[in-house]
Amino acid sequence: MLTREDCLALCELSEEEVEAIAEHEHIPELLAMEMGQYLCHTPDGEARIERMIIDDIEHARAHGNYAHMAKLVGVLRHFVETHPHH
């Protein structure tokens, strides 16, 4: 049986990136891992993940949740650094 950590390692994303996908799509973390892994292997998938994170940043800003916004900016920065092909 695969553990949560196994699934996270297989999806090629950080835990925070997975959380951003789950937040954006309103889905459980495990489904976000699967979706993220799939998107990382599609032509426009990494750009879609980047857009999800940006949308989450904009949502946090609009609701005055600046601490969450700052965290998501770091998530975006990490994603762009580790997925340069988008």
Helices and strands as residue ranges (DSSP letters): H 4-10, H 15-25, H 29-39, H 45-62, H 66-82
